[in-house]
Each structure stands twice: as structure tokens, then as C-alpha cells.
Amino acid sequence: MNDFHSSIAYLDQAISSQNPFDRSLIVRSNDIWKPSFPDVPSINAHASDGVFQAIEQIRAGYRTVSGITIRAEKGLGKSHLISRIRSRLLEEGGSFFVYMSDVDYGNLNRVHANFLNTLSLSLKQIGNEGVMQWQELATALINEALGKNHIPQNLVKQFSGALAKNPKLVDRLTEKVLQLKSNIENPYLIQAILWTLSSEKVSFATNWLSGKSLAQGQADAMGLPNSTEEDKEGEAFQTVCQILDLIGDYRTLVIGFDELESVDRNDAGFNRAQVVALLVKDLYGKIKRGVLMTAMFNETWQFQIKALPHAESVTARMGEKIFDLKHLNADDVVTLVSQWLQEFYDSKSLIPPYSVYPFDEAELRELGKEKLIVRKVLEECAKNWKVPGEPPPPTAADPLHQVELAFNKELNALETTIEKYFDDSDILAEALYFGFLSVKGEILEEVEVEEIEKVKTKAADRGYLHFRIRGKENGRSVKIVVAVVQESRSKFVSAALKRLIQYQKFDMTRGCLVRSKDVKSNTVGKQCLDQLLSPELGGEFVKLKSEDIKPLLAIYFVNKAREDYEVTEEQIQQFIVHKNLTQENYLINEILSAPSGQIPDGLLSAQWGQIPDGLLEKCEMAELDECEMAELDECEMAELDEESMAESTFMPDTTEINNLDEALDKLLGQ
């Protein structure tokens, strides 16, 4: 009992106004990077302590790699534990953290390419030094090459200005670093990592590092070659190994693989857990120093991992240490509820008379005897949240309440993660496809939607056309084939559009391109686009905007995780109808509407690929015409030839600077 507590009247008013437990209690990938739940370090401390003991052994040089498996039944807190580990690593520094979960695995036949993408996205997250982990790595490379001790935040702040004065700075720094890193087979990796220090180029650099192709103009401007689609899976693992090798020179790497349970299989017949286990085995021999951590159900370990061919070589590496998570006991329940309530009361500047007010501690301890998981304890708290002495609150009558909580959680996460998905044509197409399933049988834009189906093609045509909408429009049959094409490379765009105009081959009466970028002039793609939009074909070009796709992505993610959210497909569909998520969605209606035959206004420039928000503002989000070309150097979005460099306000000193150390110090004002 706390003798110095807030007024009971104030406390009860706060309790009546807000239920802190009434929110989605599922840990999703965004929660790993930005925890949204209070952590209770004592719960399953044996597992998190074991991970950090392994990290300390590696730092002390007693070993180089450690494979750790965390086993638990559903809901016991595997993802909570990983979130705790990430948070502590962020506080302590000295480590990089990589996290792979459900939405990251994708096509299991491309696990190396998907892991490379995950590695790059994870390293975009802010590290202990207050900048991206990529930028920490770039600073470490420069410091070793020059024998300096630049602070990452200072280097990032001043690098763009230094680059403006000396446009060859990245090339010269790359040469200097490569003198020390002769083991790196691909010198462009170093170049791309150094480009992450430039605020104007960081998005392009990280996209390239993730294995994505850049628009050719942007790739040329940064001196980075594009890979062909055919090469990407083959090159991905080699690229991963070289990046891990670089990281190992400066940091301990911790990689977490989560949400391994899935019915998906690769062409060899292995499911997701087995594919990841084989990947961990391969990574084990490539990491210079780090921890490989996998989280799975007990059944997954026993019946899937151990069923692999030569399973002993896999389990010996990924399961060097195995930690089984435990159910909550009475003390854990009290501590858990106390921690959540402390956050609530602190946010209100209130002090309760005792830590679990308004609950009865004895009743909470009784819950501990039931061996509940964290989520169930918190759900009990949500149901019984009330002012002491008042009758129990009525059971929520709205069966869609949990769907709404889940939808809001996913939608809020997309405010910061949309960049991760906005150039992923396949995920965007899946979200659209799921959205269209909910309007089956409806009449929108004078089209009665009868069927939605994936487009089946031969291997040579795979990956370009996504789904087909069958219906009736004014009594006539209509078959609309939708292609979401967010890629920047002209070759891919042309290949997609070439197929989108082959109406007979792909069984359509109308082709529809969904895209946020323009189609470059003087390309095969532009010729095909003109043909698509002609009166003869009557095709459509629908502009993709983030505000239109976010709700569709959010409800798609809820559906994918519906077992975790404990909601049903029927409830999700009811929620979609209740909120008019799809019936009033611009993209869905525009795809069905009568084609305008016009190219939409305000498209992003495909010449330069995805443009960071800061530059979009600077360039007023418009495609640059001839009158604006003089301002391109200010946005740093053009290749500057000798003539334009002479006119540039960022014209560097043409005097040859022989001492790179002095040049960088001078340019950074140090």
C-alpha cells in the first residue's frame, strides 16, 4: 500500500475514461523495432539472459558463432522475447540486429534474395548511434580507412554538403576502403554502403543493397550496376555473405527468425521452417561473429526440423542452445499487470494506492495457477477493468471489435513502414486481390463482379500479370487483367506492358496497369502503354497512391495473421463491408470504372526511381520539365556532365586533392 497516492476520485476518473488493456495484444514485426508493449524482464529471463551470455562470449573471443533456438507453444511470448533482445541491444550498442518474420519470407524458392532484402531493411533501422545501422557501418569503414574517429551522426549531417563540393567523394572513399578490404569480391557493395551517408541517395542505396534494380539513370549517377532478374537469386547469397563479413569486422550480429509456421512450400517440398533451418545452417559457416536465433513451436522442432535430410548437421548448428519458454506463474502475472498499470498511471501523472489497482492481487495470483499465456492474462484485465465497487462491465457486444483493433494496429504501423511495401509489386497485388474478393457479387462502377482469379501463365510469362476480374458491364462480359508494376527498370516495365496488351493470349477484354511512376519515353514499354490506352484496346492506367493502398494492405495483413489476432475470415469480411473499406476504395473503383484512355497526372519519375520524401517536397512532387532542368543539381537527381558541372552552384574546387584524409576533414569542417 502506498500512503502517498493520488486522489481516489482522480484515479477512478482515469479508469472510467480509458481501458489500457483494450488494444490489440499481438506482437507484429513493427513492434520488434518500435515496442508498443511494456516489457517485464523477469518473464522468461532465462532465455533472454542466455542470448546475451552468448553475445558476451562472442565479444570476449571465446567463440565466433552461436545458434540458439527458442521453443514455445503459441502465445507464450517468443516475439515479446525477441523485442526485448532488440531493445537491450539498442541500449547497449556494439551489435547490429536483423529480424525476419512472416511477411519477409515470401517465395520460398527465393529465400536468399528475400533474406538479402530483409538484411537491407533491418540495417535501415536506427541503431545505438542514432543513425541507420547501414550508416554506422559506412562510418566504421571510413574511420578504419582514414584512421579517424568520425561520429556517425556528424558524418551523416555533413556528408551531403561535402559531396556537393566534391562529387567524386564516394568514388575516392570507395577506393580507399577497398585497399583494406581486398576480400570483398564486389567493390560496388562498398560504394553503395558509403552512399547511405548521403541523405539524398540513401533510399536508392539501400534499395540497391537489398537486391532491387534502380532506374538506369539513377544507377549510372551512383556508379552502381543493375543485376538481371535471372541473376538475383544466384547472386543474393554471395552478396549476403560479403555484407555479413563486413559487419563482422566492427559489430556482433544478432539475427532473429520468427513466425516459421506456414503451409507454404518450395519446389523441393520443404516448408517455411525447413527452408529457414537450411538457411541458418548455411549462414552459420559464413558469419564472422554473431548469434543466429530462431523461434518456433515445439512441434515444429520435433516434426519438421528433425525430419530434414541430415537433420543432425542442421540441429547441431541452429540448436546449440535451446530455451523452452514457460507459462506465467502467480508472481509473473502480478508483475506483468503492475508493469502495464505503471505505464498507464505514469501517462496520467497519477500514483495508485498499490501497484495493481484497481485489481485484487489475490485474484491475479489465482490466474497464475491456470498457466495462462500473456495475452490471455491481459484479455482478462481488459474484460474486468472497472472502478472498484462498481458492477462488472458488460461483455463487448460488437463481434468486430477485435478486427477493428487489429486493423488499426496494422494501419498505424504502415505510417512508418509503407516504404517497405510500396515498391513490392507482388505484395501490393495480393492486397488488391484480397480487396476485390470482398466485392464479389457487388455492382461497382456499372460492373457486376462475378469472379476474381489469379492469372496462370507459363514460366516465361510469370511475375508480370497478377489477377483477372470477371464480370458483366452493361450486359456484356468483361475480363479485366490487372498488373501492378512498381519496378523502375525499363526492361521489366516493357516486359509487363508487352504482356498486358496481349488480350487473346491472356484471356482479357481490358488490361489495367496499376503504377505510381511514369513509363519512360522512347522505350518499348511506352509504345505498349500507348497501344494499351488506345481506343482499339481500351485499357486503363490507374495511379497508385499510398493513401489508397494502405487500408487494403492493413486488412490484408490482418487476414494473414488472423489466427494470431484470433479473428475469423467471416468477421474480417463483415468488417470490410461495415467500414466500406473496399466498396469506397479509389483503386478498386478506378480499376472497374470505364477507362479514360489517359495517362494519370502527377506520376513519379521512373527515370530516378523512388524519390525520398524530402526530395519530393524539394521538387514539388512534379515531373521535371525543361524549364526546371536548371534546378536538377539542387535536388541531386541528374548525372552532371562537364558542361553542367561548370554551371553548377555546387562546383567543386578543380584543384586535385591528393590527400584524401585532409580532403574529408576539410569538407566536414573537422
matplotlib code that plots the C-alpha trace (Angstrom):
import matplotlib.pyplot as plt

x = [0.0, 1.3, 0.4, 1.2, -1.1, -3.3, -6.9, -9.2, -11.6, -8.9, -7.8, -11.4, -12.0, -8.9, -10.1, -13.6, -12.2, -9.7, -9.1, -5.3, -5.8, -8.3, -6.0, -4.5, -2.2, -0.4, 3.3, 3.9, 7.1, 6.8, 6.6, 10.0, 11.6, 9.3, 8.0, 4.4, 4.0, 5.7, 8.4, 8.7, 12.3, 11.8, 9.4, 11.4, 14.6, 16.4, 16.1, 17.0, 19.9, 21.1, 21.1, 23.2, 25.5, 26.2, 26.8, 29.2, 31.1, 31.4, 32.6, 35.2, 36.5, 35.6, 33.6, 32.6, 29.0, 26.2, 23.0, 20.0, 16.5, 13.6, 10.8, 7.3, 3.7, 1.6, 1.2, 4.0, 6.0, 8.5, 8.1, 8.0, 11.3, 12.9, 11.6, 13.3, 16.5, 16.4, 15.6, 18.5, 20.9, 19.8, 20.6, 24.0, 25.3, 28.1, 25.7, 23.6, 20.2, 18.4, 14.8, 12.9, 9.2, 6.0, 5.8, 9.5, 9.8, 7.7, 8.5, 10.4, 12.2, 13.9, 14.9, 18.4, 17.0, 14.3, 16.9, 19.1, 16.1, 15.4, 19.0, 19.0, 15.7, 16.8, 20.0, 17.9, 16.6, 18.1, 20.9, 22.6, 24.4, 21.2, 21.6, 20.8, 22.8, 23.9, 25.3, 27.1, 28.8, 29.7, 31.2, 33.2, 34.6, 35.6, 37.2, 39.3, 40.3, 41.4, 42.5, 39.9, 37.1, 34.2, 30.9, 28.2, 25.6, 28.0, 29.1, 25.5, 24.6, 27.6, 28.1, 25.7, 27.4, 30.8, 29.6, 28.2, 31.6, 33.4, 31.1, 33.8, 34.0, 32.2, 34.4, 37.5, 36.4, 35.5, 39.0, 40.5, 38.3, 39.0, 42.7, 41.8, 39.0, 40.7, 38.5, 35.4, 34.7, 32.1, 33.5, 30.1, 28.9, 31.4, 30.3, 26.6, 27.2, 29.1, 26.2, 23.9, 25.6, 24.0, 20.5, 19.5, 20.8, 20.2, 16.9, 18.4, 21.5, 19.5, 17.2, 20.3, 21.8, 18.5, 18.9, 16.5, 17.3, 17.4, 16.2, 19.1, 19.7, 19.9, 22.2, 24.5, 24.6, 25.7, 28.1, 26.1, 25.4, 22.0, 21.7, 19.4, 16.3, 17.8, 21.0, 19.4, 18.8, 22.1, 24.0, 22.0, 23.7, 27.1, 26.1, 24.7, 28.0, 30.1, 27.8, 28.0, 31.8, 32.0, 29.7, 31.8, 34.8, 33.0, 29.9, 28.4, 25.5, 22.2, 19.8, 16.3, 14.0, 10.4, 7.0, 8.3, 5.0, 3.3, 1.8, 3.9, 6.5, 9.2, 9.6, 11.7, 8.8, 10.3, 8.1, 9.0, 10.5, 12.7, 13.8, 14.8, 16.6, 18.7, 19.4, 20.5, 22.8, 24.4, 24.7, 26.4, 29.5, 29.6, 29.1, 32.3, 30.8, 27.2, 24.1, 21.6, 18.3, 15.2, 11.8, 9.3, 6.7, 7.8, 6.0, 7.9, 11.2, 10.2, 8.3, 9.7, 13.3, 14.2, 12.6, 15.1, 17.7, 20.9, 19.0, 21.8, 24.0, 21.1, 20.1, 23.7, 24.1, 20.8, 20.1, 23.5, 21.4, 17.7, 15.5, 11.9, 9.6, 7.5, 3.9, 3.3, 3.3, 1.5, 4.4, 4.7, 1.0, 1.3, 4.5, 3.0, -0.2, 1.8, 4.1, 1.2, -0.6, 2.6, 2.8, -0.9, -0.7, 2.6, 0.9, -1.8, 0.7, -1.1, 0.1, -2.1, -2.5, -1.0, 0.7, -2.2, -5.1, -8.0, -7.5, -7.3, -3.8, -5.1, -7.4, -4.5, -2.4, -5.2, -4.8, -1.2, -2.4, -4.1, -0.9, -2.2, -0.2, 0.5, -2.3, -5.0, -4.0, -4.2, -7.5, -8.9, -7.7, -9.5, -12.7, -12.6, -11.3, -13.6, -13.8, -13.7, -17.1, -18.9, -20.6, -18.6, -18.6, -20.9, -19.3, -18.5, -21.4, -19.5, -18.1, -16.0, -14.2, -11.1, -10.9, -11.0, -8.2, -6.1, -6.9, -5.9, -2.7, -1.7, -2.8, -0.8, 2.3, 2.0, 2.5, 6.2, 6.6, 4.8, 8.1, 9.0, 6.0, 5.4, 7.8, 6.9, 4.5, 3.6, 2.5, 0.6, -1.1, -2.0, -3.6, -5.6, -6.6, -7.8, -9.8, -11.5, -12.6, -14.8, -16.7, -17.5, -21.3, -21.4, -22.0, -19.4, -18.9, -21.6, -19.6, -21.1, -18.1, -18.6, -15.2, -11.6, -8.8, -5.0, -3.6, -2.0, 0.9, 3.8, 7.2, 8.4, 5.4, 5.3, 5.5, 4.1, 0.3, -1.4, -5.1, -8.2, -11.7, -14.6, -17.9, -20.7, -20.7, -24.0, -24.9, -21.5, -18.9, -15.8, -12.4, -10.0, -6.4, -4.6, -0.8, 0.8, 4.2, 6.2, 9.6, 11.7, 13.8, 12.6, 13.3, 10.9, 8.2, 8.4, 8.1, 5.0, 3.3, 4.0, 2.0, -0.7, -1.7, -1.9, -5.6, -6.3, -3.3, -4.1, -7.9, -8.9, -11.1, -9.3, -5.8, -5.2, -1.8, -1.5, 1.6, 2.8, 5.6, 5.6, 6.7, 9.9, 9.6, 11.3, 11.0, 9.1, 7.1, 5.9, 4.9, 2.9, 1.3, 0.2, -1.3, -3.0, -4.7, -5.7, -9.5, -8.8, -7.7, -9.5, -7.1, -6.5, -3.6, -4.6, -2.4, -1.2, -1.1, 0.0, -3.2, -5.3, -3.3, -2.7, -6.2, -6.0, -2.6, -3.7, -6.7, -4.7, -2.1, -4.9, -6.2, -2.7, -2.3, -6.0, -5.0, -2.8, -5.4, -8.0, -10.5, -12.2, -12.4, -16.1, -15.5, -12.9, -15.2, -18.0, -15.6, -14.7, -18.3, -19.2, -16.4, -16.8, -13.1, -13.3, -16.6, -15.4, -11.7, -10.4, -8.1, -10.8, -13.4, -10.9, -9.9, -13.5, -14.5, -14.8, -11.2, -10.3, -7.5, -5.3, -2.0, -2.7, -1.3, 1.3, 3.2, 6.6, 9.5, 10.7, 13.9, 15.1, 13.0, 11.6, 12.2, 12.6, 10.0, 12.4, 13.3, 9.7, 9.0, 12.0, 11.0, 7.3, 6.5, 6.3, 7.9, 10.6, 10.1, 12.7, 12.2, 13.1, 16.2, 18.4, 17.3, 18.2, 21.6, 19.9, 17.9, 21.0, 18.9, 20.8, 24.0, 26.2, 28.4, 31.4, 29.3, 26.6, 29.2, 30.8, 27.4, 26.5, 26.4, 28.0, 31.1, 33.9, 37.4, 39.1, 42.5, 43.5, 43.3, 45.9, 45.4, 42.0, 42.3, 42.8, 40.0, 37.4, 38.4, 38.3, 34.9, 33.4, 34.8, 36.9]
y = [0.0, 3.4, 6.1, 8.9, 8.2, 10.3, 11.1, 8.1, 10.3, 11.2, 7.6, 6.4, 9.1, 7.9, 4.3, 5.2, 7.2, 4.7, 1.0, 0.5, -3.2, -2.7, -2.8, -5.4, -7.6, -9.3, -8.6, -7.8, -7.1, -3.4, -3.9, -5.6, -2.3, 0.0, -1.8, -0.9, -3.0, -2.7, -5.4, -7.5, -8.6, -11.3, -13.2, -15.9, -14.2, -17.5, -17.3, -13.6, -13.9, -17.0, -15.0, -12.2, -14.7, -16.0, -12.4, -11.8, -15.0, -13.9, -10.4, -11.9, -14.1, -17.4, -18.4, -16.8, -18.0, -19.3, -21.0, -20.6, -22.0, -20.6, -23.1, -22.4, -23.0, -20.3, -17.2, -17.9, -14.8, -15.7, -12.4, -10.5, -12.0, -11.0, -7.5, -7.4, -8.5, -5.9, -3.1, -4.1, -4.3, -0.8, 0.5, -1.3, -0.7, -2.8, -5.0, -5.0, -6.6, -8.3, -9.6, -11.8, -12.6, -13.7, -11.0, -11.2, -14.9, -14.6, -17.0, -19.8, -20.6, -17.2, -17.4, -16.0, -13.0, -12.5, -12.7, -10.1, -7.8, -8.4, -7.8, -4.4, -3.3, -4.3, -2.3, 0.7, 0.7, 3.2, 1.8, 2.8, 5.7, 7.5, 6.7, 3.8, 0.7, 1.0, 4.4, 3.1, 0.6, 3.2, 5.4, 2.5, 1.7, 5.4, 5.6, 2.5, 3.6, 7.0, 6.2, 8.7, 8.7, 10.4, 10.3, 8.8, 11.5, 14.2, 12.4, 11.9, 15.6, 16.9, 14.3, 15.7, 19.1, 17.5, 15.5, 18.7, 20.3, 17.1, 14.9, 12.3, 11.8, 8.5, 7.1, 8.1, 6.9, 3.5, 3.2, 4.0, 1.4, -1.3, -1.1, -2.5, -4.8, -6.9, -9.9, -8.1, -9.5, -6.9, -3.4, -1.9, -3.1, -0.7, 2.1, 1.5, 1.4, 4.7, 6.2, 5.6, 8.6, 10.9, 11.9, 12.4, 9.0, 6.7, 5.3, 4.4, 2.9, 0.7, -0.4, -1.5, -3.2, -5.1, -6.6, -4.3, -2.7, 1.1, 3.2, 3.2, 6.9, 6.7, 3.6, 5.4, 8.5, 6.5, 4.2, 1.1, -1.7, -3.4, -7.1, -9.0, -10.7, -14.1, -13.4, -12.1, -15.4, -16.7, -13.6, -12.9, -15.4, -14.3, -10.7, -11.6, -13.3, -10.3, -7.9, -10.2, -10.3, -6.5, -6.3, -8.8, -6.6, -4.0, -5.4, -8.6, -9.6, -10.9, -12.4, -13.4, -15.7, -15.6, -16.9, -20.0, -21.9, -21.8, -24.2, -22.7, -25.0, -24.5, -26.5, -29.1, -29.8, -28.1, -25.9, -22.5, -23.7, -26.2, -23.7, -21.3, -24.0, -24.8, -21.1, -20.9, -23.8, -22.1, -18.8, -20.4, -21.0, -17.6, -15.2, -13.8, -13.3, -13.4, -15.1, -17.0, -17.1, -19.0, -19.0, -21.8, -24.2, -27.4, -29.4, -27.5, -28.6, -32.2, -33.0, -30.6, -29.6, -33.1, -34.6, -32.8, -34.9, -34.9, -33.2, -33.6, -31.2, -28.6, -29.1, -29.1, -25.6, -23.9, -25.6, -25.4, -23.8, -24.5, -22.4, -23.5, -20.7, -21.1, -20.4, -17.5, -18.2, -16.1, -13.7, -13.3, -12.3, -9.7, -8.3, -8.2, -6.4, -4.0, -3.0, -2.3, -0.2, 1.7, 2.9, 3.8, 5.8, 7.5, 8.7, 10.3, 11.6, 9.6, 7.4, 4.4, 3.2, -0.2, -1.4, -3.5, -1.0, -1.4, -5.2, -7.5, -9.1, -12.3, -12.7, -12.1, -14.7, -17.2, -16.6, -17.6, -21.1, -21.5, -21.4, -18.7, -17.0, -13.3, -12.4, -14.2, -12.5, -9.1, -10.0, -10.9, -7.5, -5.8, -7.6, -6.8, -3.2, -1.1, 1.3, -0.7, -1.3, -0.9, -3.8, -5.7, -4.0, -5.6, -8.0, -6.3, -6.7, -5.8, -9.1, -6.9, -5.1, -7.3, -6.9, -3.2, -3.2, -5.4, -3.2, 0.0, -1.6, -2.6, 0.7, 2.7, 0.6, 1.4, 5.1, 4.3, 1.1, 1.8, 2.4, -1.3, -2.4, 0.4, -0.9, -4.5, -5.2, -8.7, -7.7, -4.7, -7.0, -9.5, -6.7, -5.6, -9.2, -9.7, -6.5, -7.5, -10.8, -8.8, -7.1, -10.4, -10.2, -6.4, -3.9, -1.1, 1.4, -0.5, -3.7, -6.7, -8.5, -12.3, -13.8, -12.9, -15.3, -15.4, -15.2, -18.6, -18.4, -20.3, -19.8, -17.3, -15.0, -15.5, -12.4, -9.8, -10.2, -10.6, -11.3, -11.3, -9.8, -11.5, -9.7, -8.1, -4.5, -3.3, -6.9, -7.6, -9.9, -8.2, -9.7, -7.2, -8.3, -6.3, -5.8, -3.9, -2.7, -0.7, -1.6, 1.2, -0.6, 0.0, -3.6, -5.0, -2.4, -3.1, -6.8, -6.4, -4.0, -6.2, -8.9, -6.6, -5.8, -9.5, -9.7, -13.0, -14.9, -13.9, -14.1, -10.5, -7.8, -5.0, -4.6, -2.4, -1.1, 0.0, 2.1, 5.2, 6.1, 7.2, 5.0, 6.2, 7.7, 6.1, 2.6, -0.5, -0.1, 3.4, 2.1, -0.7, 1.7, 3.9, 0.8, -0.2, 3.2, 3.4, 3.2, -0.2, -1.9, 0.4, -0.3, 1.7, 3.2, 3.6, 5.8, 4.1, 6.3, 5.2, 6.6, 4.4, 1.1, 1.4, 0.3, -2.6, -3.6, -3.3, -5.6, -8.0, -8.2, -8.8, -11.6, -13.2, -13.1, -13.8, -16.8, -14.7, -11.9, -14.6, -13.4, -15.3, -14.8, -14.2, -11.4, -9.8, -9.8, -8.3, -5.6, -4.8, -4.3, -2.5, 0.1, 0.2, -0.5, -1.8, -0.6, 3.0, 2.4, 4.6, 1.9, -0.7, 1.6, 3.1, -0.4, -1.2, 2.2, 3.0, 3.6, 7.2, 6.3, 8.9, 8.8, 10.0, 13.3, 13.7, 10.4, 10.0, 10.0, 6.4, 7.9, 8.3, 5.6, 6.1, 9.7, 10.2, 12.4, 15.3, 15.5, 15.2, 18.3, 20.0, 19.2, 19.9, 16.2, 17.1, 15.6, 18.0, 19.7, 21.6, 24.8, 23.0, 21.3, 24.1, 23.1, 19.5, 19.9, 21.3, 18.1, 16.0, 13.9, 14.1, 13.0, 16.1, 16.2, 18.5, 21.4, 21.3, 21.0, 24.2, 26.0, 24.3, 26.2, 23.1, 23.4, 21.7, 23.1, 21.7, 21.6, 18.0, 16.9, 14.3, 13.7, 12.1, 12.3, 16.0, 16.4, 14.7, 16.5, 19.8, 19.0, 18.0, 21.1, 19.0]
z = [0.0, -1.0, 1.6, -0.8, -3.7, -5.9, -5.0, -5.5, -7.3, -9.9, -10.2, -10.7, -13.3, -15.3, -15.0, -16.3, -19.2, -20.7, -20.6, -21.1, -21.9, -24.7, -27.7, -30.0, -27.9, -30.8, -31.4, -35.1, -36.9, -36.4, -32.6, -32.7, -33.9, -32.0, -28.9, -28.1, -25.0, -21.6, -21.1, -18.0, -18.0, -15.3, -17.6, -19.4, -18.3, -18.6, -22.4, -22.9, -20.4, -22.4, -25.6, -24.0, -22.5, -26.0, -27.2, -24.4, -25.2, -28.8, -27.8, -25.5, -28.3, -26.7, -29.8, -33.1, -33.8, -31.6, -32.8, -30.4, -30.7, -28.7, -28.4, -27.1, -27.8, -29.4, -27.4, -24.8, -25.8, -28.5, -30.3, -27.0, -26.1, -29.4, -28.9, -25.5, -27.0, -29.8, -27.2, -25.0, -27.9, -28.9, -25.5, -25.2, -28.7, -30.2, -32.2, -35.3, -35.3, -38.2, -38.0, -40.4, -39.9, -41.8, -44.5, -45.2, -46.3, -49.5, -52.2, -50.5, -53.8, -53.4, -49.8, -50.4, -52.3, -49.6, -46.8, -48.6, -48.8, -45.1, -44.2, -46.0, -44.5, -41.0, -41.4, -42.4, -38.8, -36.3, -34.2, -31.0, -32.6, -33.6, -37.3, -39.6, -38.9, -42.6, -41.8, -38.7, -40.9, -43.5, -40.8, -39.5, -43.0, -43.4, -40.0, -40.5, -44.0, -42.9, -39.3, -38.0, -35.4, -37.1, -35.2, -37.4, -36.7, -37.6, -40.7, -41.9, -41.3, -43.2, -45.9, -48.5, -48.3, -48.6, -51.6, -53.2, -53.1, -54.2, -56.4, -56.7, -52.9, -52.8, -55.6, -53.8, -50.4, -52.1, -53.5, -50.1, -48.3, -50.9, -50.1, -46.7, -47.8, -50.5, -49.6, -50.9, -54.3, -55.3, -54.9, -55.6, -52.2, -50.6, -52.9, -52.1, -48.4, -48.5, -50.5, -47.5, -45.8, -48.3, -47.3, -50.9, -52.0, -49.0, -50.2, -53.6, -52.0, -49.6, -52.4, -54.4, -51.4, -51.0, -54.5, -56.2, -59.5, -59.8, -62.7, -65.1, -64.8, -61.0, -61.1, -63.5, -61.4, -58.4, -60.3, -59.4, -61.9, -62.1, -61.9, -64.3, -62.8, -63.6, -61.7, -58.5, -56.6, -57.6, -56.5, -53.4, -51.0, -52.2, -51.5, -48.1, -47.2, -48.1, -46.2, -43.1, -43.5, -43.4, -40.4, -38.5, -38.6, -36.5, -34.8, -33.3, -35.5, -34.0, -36.5, -35.4, -37.5, -36.3, -37.3, -39.1, -39.1, -42.5, -45.0, -47.9, -49.5, -52.0, -55.2, -53.3, -50.9, -47.9, -45.7, -44.4, -41.1, -43.0, -45.6, -42.8, -40.9, -44.0, -44.5, -40.8, -41.4, -44.4, -42.6, -39.6, -41.6, -43.1, -40.1, -38.7, -35.3, -34.3, -33.0, -35.1, -33.2, -34.4, -32.6, -33.2, -31.8, -30.0, -32.7, -35.5, -34.0, -33.4, -36.6, -39.2, -38.4, -37.2, -40.3, -42.6, -44.5, -42.5, -39.7, -37.2, -39.1, -39.0, -35.4, -34.2, -35.5, -35.0, -31.7, -29.9, -27.1, -26.8, -24.4, -23.7, -22.7, -19.6, -18.6, -16.3, -12.6, -9.9, -9.5, -13.2, -13.5, -10.8, -12.2, -15.7, -14.7, -12.5, -15.4, -17.7, -15.0, -14.2, -17.8, -17.7, -14.4, -15.4, -18.6, -16.4, -13.8, -11.2, -8.3, -7.4, -3.8, -4.8, -8.0, -9.4, -8.5, -9.4, -9.4, -6.5, -6.2, -4.8, -7.8, -10.1, -8.3, -8.9, -12.6, -12.3, -11.3, -14.6, -16.6, -18.9, -21.7, -21.5, -24.0, -22.0, -18.7, -20.4, -22.0, -18.6, -17.4, -20.3, -19.5, -15.8, -16.0, -13.7, -10.8, -7.5, -6.1, -9.4, -11.2, -13.8, -17.2, -19.9, -22.3, -25.6, -27.9, -31.1, -32.6, -34.9, -32.1, -32.3, -36.1, -35.7, -33.1, -35.4, -38.4, -36.6, -35.4, -38.9, -40.4, -37.8, -38.4, -42.1, -41.4, -40.8, -42.9, -46.2, -47.9, -47.2, -49.3, -51.8, -54.4, -53.9, -56.8, -55.6, -52.1, -53.4, -55.9, -53.2, -51.1, -54.1, -54.9, -51.4, -51.5, -54.7, -53.1, -50.8, -53.7, -55.4, -56.3, -55.9, -58.7, -58.7, -61.5, -63.5, -63.3, -61.6, -60.2, -60.7, -60.1, -59.1, -60.1, -60.3, -63.8, -64.6, -67.1, -68.4, -66.7, -69.2, -68.6, -64.8, -62.5, -64.8, -64.7, -61.3, -61.3, -63.5, -62.7, -64.5, -64.6, -66.5, -67.7, -69.2, -70.0, -71.8, -70.4, -69.1, -68.2, -66.6, -66.1, -63.5, -63.5, -60.6, -61.9, -59.4, -60.8, -62.2, -64.7, -68.3, -69.3, -66.7, -67.3, -71.0, -70.5, -68.3, -70.7, -73.6, -72.0, -70.8, -74.4, -75.5, -74.9, -76.6, -75.1, -71.5, -71.9, -71.2, -72.7, -70.8, -69.5, -66.4, -65.3, -61.6, -61.0, -59.2, -61.7, -65.3, -68.2, -69.7, -73.2, -76.2, -74.8, -75.8, -72.7, -73.7, -77.1, -75.4, -73.0, -75.9, -77.5, -74.2, -73.8, -77.4, -78.4, -80.0, -76.8, -74.3, -71.5, -68.3, -66.3, -62.6, -60.5, -57.3, -54.2, -50.7, -49.0, -51.3, -50.8, -47.0, -45.9, -48.3, -47.1, -43.5, -43.8, -45.9, -43.1, -40.6, -42.7, -43.0, -39.2, -38.3, -36.2, -34.1, -33.8, -33.0, -35.6, -38.4, -42.1, -41.8, -39.2, -41.4, -44.4, -42.2, -41.0, -44.6, -45.5, -42.3, -42.9, -46.7, -47.0, -50.5, -51.8, -51.5, -52.2, -55.0, -56.5, -56.7, -58.2, -60.6, -61.9, -62.6, -64.0, -67.7, -69.0, -69.6, -72.1, -70.4, -68.5, -64.9, -63.8, -61.0, -61.6, -60.1, -62.5, -63.3, -64.6, -61.0, -59.3, -55.8, -54.6, -50.8, -49.2, -48.6, -52.3, -53.3, -51.3, -52.7, -56.3, -55.5, -56.4, -60.0, -63.1, -64.1, -67.5, -69.5, -67.5, -64.3, -65.6, -64.3, -60.7, -61.0, -59.4, -56.3, -55.9, -56.9, -59.3, -62.5, -64.0, -64.2, -67.3, -67.6, -69.0, -66.4, -63.6, -64.8, -64.3, -61.0, -57.8, -56.2, -58.5, -56.6, -56.4, -59.5, -57.8, -57.4, -53.8, -53.3, -49.6, -49.1, -45.3, -45.4, -48.1, -45.9, -42.8, -44.7, -46.3, -42.9, -41.2, -38.7]

ax = plt.figure().add_subplot(projection="3d")
ax.plot(x, y, z, "-o")
ax.set_aspect("equal")
plt.show()
